[in-house]
């Protein structure tokens, strides 16, 4: 597994990728965290190799301004999780960029209206920030909070995503 850190518009990021796809992408909260050690613990049989250049390429691709027809290859993910987590993550990926939902609506969309708390747990277990857009989930009341990498960063991601999706200018 190749790993690396790079600076993004929203702060430093740490990623990990195998030949099967990206298995880890997160924001770095403090310099005291050992992301490499946590990665090794998650993938104990993996051989880890640092690749700073790939880290920068990946961060550039993730945070590029969205274009309708990009020449770049789509990013592949390689994730582990329960069937339910995968259903939640797929639903998040299918949300329109710049849109928001709440835990309850997501649970209802999955046909499990009483599973809002389980949806919240699946959202919180997302191993690839931004790539599975868990930042698009807010409370039913409209309050933006509950983001592993900080509420301020969640708000910034929502604003950034909305701004990069707005192509046609204001309507007349």
TORTINU-91127 format. One record per residue (C-alpha): residue number from 0; x, y, z. Coordinates in nm, 4 decimals. Example, Ala and Ser with C-alpha at 12.3 -4.5 7.8 and 13.67 -1.06 7.14 Angstrom:
2
+-----+----------+----------+----------+
|   n |     east |    north |       up |
+-----+----------+----------+----------+
|   0 |   1.2300 |  -0.4500 |   0.7800 |
|   1 |   1.3670 |  -0.1060 |   0.7140 |
+-----+----------+----------+----------+
//
This chain:
172
+-----+----------+----------+----------+
|   n |     east |    north |       up |
+-----+----------+----------+----------+
|   0 |   0.0000 |   0.0000 |   0.0000 |
|   1 |   0.1368 |   0.3370 |  -0.0988 |
|   2 |   0.0681 |   0.6238 |   0.1382 |
|   3 |   0.1464 |   0.9901 |   0.1650 |
|   4 |   0.0501 |   1.3331 |   0.2881 |
|   5 |  -0.0188 |   1.6447 |   0.0858 |
|   6 |  -0.1632 |   1.9888 |   0.1374 |
|   7 |  -0.5196 |   2.0516 |   0.0170 |
|   8 |  -0.7273 |   2.3710 |   0.0072 |
|   9 |  -0.8819 |   2.2526 |   0.3363 |
|  10 |  -0.5635 |   2.1510 |   0.5145 |
|  11 |  -0.3248 |   1.8572 |   0.5069 |
|  12 |  -0.4535 |   1.5172 |   0.3928 |
|  13 |  -0.3236 |   1.1629 |   0.4360 |
|  14 |  -0.4026 |   0.8907 |   0.1851 |
|  15 |  -0.3339 |   0.5236 |   0.1217 |
|  16 |  -0.3769 |   0.3386 |  -0.2059 |
|  17 |  -0.3109 |  -0.0127 |  -0.3294 |
|  18 |  -0.3191 |  -0.1402 |  -0.6849 |
|  19 |  -0.6889 |  -0.2132 |  -0.6205 |
|  20 |  -0.7764 |   0.1445 |  -0.5283 |
|  21 |  -0.7770 |   0.4088 |  -0.2561 |
|  22 |  -0.8356 |   0.2511 |   0.0833 |
|  23 |  -0.7835 |   0.5536 |   0.3075 |
|  24 |  -0.8175 |   0.9316 |   0.2719 |
|  25 |  -0.8479 |   1.1681 |   0.5658 |
|  26 |  -0.7688 |   1.5145 |   0.6871 |
|  27 |  -0.4750 |   1.5440 |   0.9254 |
|  28 |  -0.5958 |   1.6935 |   1.2518 |
|  29 |  -0.2628 |   1.7291 |   1.4323 |
|  30 |   0.1023 |   1.6563 |   1.3748 |
|  31 |   0.1003 |   1.4261 |   1.6798 |
|  32 |  -0.1093 |   1.1619 |   1.5043 |
|  33 |   0.0730 |   0.8713 |   1.3477 |
|  34 |  -0.1333 |   0.8028 |   1.0400 |
|  35 |   0.1168 |   0.5487 |   0.9121 |
|  36 |   0.0940 |   0.3452 |   1.2344 |
|  37 |  -0.2870 |   0.3512 |   1.2243 |
|  38 |  -0.2766 |   0.2455 |   0.8594 |
|  39 |  -0.0447 |  -0.0445 |   0.9409 |
|  40 |  -0.2795 |  -0.1492 |   1.2215 |
|  41 |  -0.5744 |  -0.1468 |   0.9793 |
|  42 |  -0.3822 |  -0.3415 |   0.7164 |
|  43 |  -0.1388 |  -0.5506 |   0.9261 |
|  44 |  -0.0127 |  -0.7697 |   0.6405 |
|  45 |   0.0462 |  -0.4824 |   0.4000 |
|  46 |   0.3874 |  -0.3487 |   0.3076 |
|  47 |   0.3683 |   0.0289 |   0.3285 |
|  48 |   0.5659 |   0.2547 |   0.0954 |
|  49 |   0.5609 |   0.6325 |   0.0978 |
|  50 |   0.4781 |   0.8125 |  -0.2279 |
|  51 |   0.4572 |   1.1890 |  -0.1785 |
|  52 |   0.4193 |   1.2593 |  -0.5496 |
|  53 |   0.1125 |   1.0341 |  -0.5756 |
|  54 |  -0.0276 |   1.1987 |  -0.2630 |
|  55 |  -0.0046 |   1.5403 |  -0.4288 |
|  56 |  -0.1569 |   1.4092 |  -0.7536 |
|  57 |  -0.4438 |   1.2528 |  -0.5631 |
|  58 |  -0.5160 |   1.5652 |  -0.3581 |
|  59 |  -0.5054 |   1.7740 |  -0.6777 |
|  60 |  -0.7501 |   1.5383 |  -0.8465 |
|  61 |  -0.9870 |   1.5277 |  -0.5480 |
|  62 |  -0.9927 |   1.9064 |  -0.5063 |
|  63 |  -0.9920 |   2.0124 |  -0.8713 |
|  64 |  -1.2748 |   2.2252 |  -0.9970 |
|  65 |  -1.5418 |   1.9867 |  -1.1200 |
|  66 |  -1.5558 |   1.9578 |  -1.4986 |
|  67 |  -1.8304 |   1.7831 |  -1.6931 |
|  68 |  -1.5853 |   1.5801 |  -1.9039 |
|  69 |  -1.2595 |   1.5273 |  -1.7216 |
|  70 |  -0.9670 |   1.3640 |  -1.9009 |
|  71 |  -0.8534 |   1.2094 |  -1.5725 |
|  72 |  -0.9317 |   0.8488 |  -1.4939 |
|  73 |  -1.1960 |   0.8150 |  -1.2242 |
|  74 |  -1.0623 |   0.7269 |  -0.8831 |
|  75 |  -1.1109 |   0.3674 |  -0.7696 |
|  76 |  -1.1887 |   0.2800 |  -0.4090 |
|  77 |  -1.0941 |  -0.0368 |  -0.2241 |
|  78 |  -1.2918 |  -0.0496 |   0.0982 |
|  79 |  -1.3892 |  -0.2883 |   0.3742 |
|  80 |  -1.7210 |  -0.2646 |   0.5525 |
|  81 |  -2.0533 |  -0.4316 |   0.6222 |
|  82 |  -2.3259 |  -0.4660 |   0.3598 |
|  83 |  -2.5192 |  -0.1910 |   0.5352 |
|  84 |  -2.2174 |   0.0432 |   0.5357 |
|  85 |  -2.1713 |  -0.0147 |   0.1644 |
|  86 |  -2.5391 |   0.0677 |   0.1016 |
|  87 |  -2.5030 |   0.3939 |   0.2947 |
|  88 |  -2.1762 |   0.4833 |   0.1210 |
|  89 |  -2.3253 |   0.4108 |  -0.2222 |
|  90 |  -2.6253 |   0.6303 |  -0.1418 |
|  91 |  -2.3874 |   0.9123 |  -0.0463 |
|  92 |  -2.1890 |   0.8731 |  -0.3683 |
|  93 |  -2.5159 |   0.8920 |  -0.5642 |
|  94 |  -2.6157 |   1.2257 |  -0.4063 |
|  95 |  -2.5865 |   1.5186 |  -0.6423 |
|  96 |  -2.2736 |   1.7254 |  -0.5757 |
|  97 |  -2.3622 |   2.0307 |  -0.3696 |
|  98 |  -2.6769 |   1.8698 |  -0.2261 |
|  99 |  -2.7410 |   1.7832 |   0.1378 |
| 100 |  -2.9430 |   1.5153 |   0.3145 |
| 101 |  -3.0128 |   1.4130 |   0.6723 |
| 102 |  -2.9620 |   1.0810 |   0.8504 |
| 103 |  -3.3362 |   1.0117 |   0.8623 |
| 104 |  -3.3851 |   1.0771 |   0.4899 |
| 105 |  -3.0930 |   0.8523 |   0.4071 |
| 106 |  -3.2394 |   0.5750 |   0.6239 |
| 107 |  -3.5769 |   0.6137 |   0.4506 |
| 108 |  -3.4090 |   0.6105 |   0.1088 |
| 109 |  -3.2496 |   0.2771 |   0.2025 |
| 110 |  -3.5906 |   0.1373 |   0.2983 |
| 111 |  -3.5040 |   0.1308 |   0.6694 |
| 112 |  -3.6784 |   0.4340 |   0.8212 |
| 113 |  -3.5883 |   0.3348 |   1.1798 |
| 114 |  -3.2166 |   0.3049 |   1.1031 |
| 115 |  -3.1126 |   0.6718 |   1.1261 |
| 116 |  -2.8657 |   0.5948 |   1.4076 |
| 117 |  -2.7154 |   0.3039 |   1.2102 |
| 118 |  -2.6860 |   0.5354 |   0.9099 |
| 119 |  -2.5007 |   0.7817 |   1.1328 |
| 120 |  -2.2605 |   0.5076 |   1.2414 |
| 121 |  -2.1978 |   0.4061 |   0.8791 |
| 122 |  -2.1396 |   0.7682 |   0.7798 |
| 123 |  -1.8935 |   0.8046 |   1.0692 |
| 124 |  -1.7064 |   0.4894 |   0.9632 |
| 125 |  -1.6333 |   0.6294 |   0.6168 |
| 126 |  -1.2609 |   0.5635 |   0.5537 |
| 127 |  -1.2294 |   0.8033 |   0.2593 |
| 128 |  -1.3188 |   1.1649 |   0.3367 |
| 129 |  -1.4610 |   1.3632 |   0.0441 |
| 130 |  -1.4493 |   1.0602 |  -0.1914 |
| 131 |  -1.7536 |   0.9213 |  -0.0130 |
| 132 |  -1.9164 |   1.2562 |   0.0616 |
| 133 |  -2.0210 |   1.2057 |   0.4237 |
| 134 |  -1.9968 |   1.5843 |   0.4626 |
| 135 |  -2.3288 |   1.6043 |   0.2736 |
| 136 |  -2.5184 |   1.4599 |   0.5713 |
| 137 |  -2.6527 |   1.7119 |   0.8216 |
| 138 |  -2.9080 |   1.6953 |   1.1012 |
| 139 |  -3.2745 |   1.7079 |   1.0094 |
| 140 |  -3.2912 |   2.0480 |   1.1849 |
| 141 |  -3.0376 |   2.1880 |   0.9375 |
| 142 |  -2.7560 |   2.2028 |   1.1913 |
| 143 |  -2.4165 |   2.1238 |   1.0430 |
| 144 |  -2.2115 |   1.9192 |   1.2874 |
| 145 |  -2.0899 |   1.5690 |   1.3534 |
| 146 |  -1.7864 |   1.5478 |   1.1261 |
| 147 |  -1.4801 |   1.3499 |   1.2297 |
| 148 |  -1.2486 |   1.6147 |   1.0852 |
| 149 |  -1.4266 |   1.9119 |   1.2425 |
| 150 |  -1.7468 |   2.1072 |   1.1919 |
| 151 |  -1.5604 |   2.4020 |   1.0383 |
| 152 |  -1.4057 |   2.1760 |   0.7768 |
| 153 |  -1.7471 |   2.0196 |   0.7056 |
| 154 |  -1.8954 |   2.3648 |   0.6464 |
| 155 |  -1.5987 |   2.4570 |   0.4261 |
| 156 |  -1.6403 |   2.1365 |   0.2220 |
| 157 |  -2.0112 |   2.2032 |   0.1717 |
| 158 |  -1.9365 |   2.5607 |   0.0602 |
| 159 |  -1.6443 |   2.4533 |  -0.1618 |
| 160 |  -1.8499 |   2.1821 |  -0.3276 |
| 161 |  -2.1407 |   2.4161 |  -0.3870 |
| 162 |  -1.9123 |   2.6829 |  -0.5326 |
| 163 |  -1.7329 |   2.4440 |  -0.7682 |
| 164 |  -2.0641 |   2.3058 |  -0.8967 |
| 165 |  -2.2106 |   2.6474 |  -0.9832 |
| 166 |  -2.1223 |   2.6864 |  -1.3518 |
| 167 |  -2.3972 |   2.8816 |  -1.5206 |
| 168 |  -2.4084 |   3.1911 |  -1.3019 |
| 169 |  -2.7187 |   3.3355 |  -1.1408 |
| 170 |  -3.0530 |   3.2867 |  -1.3102 |
| 171 |  -3.2303 |   3.5959 |  -1.4427 |
+-----+----------+----------+----------+
//
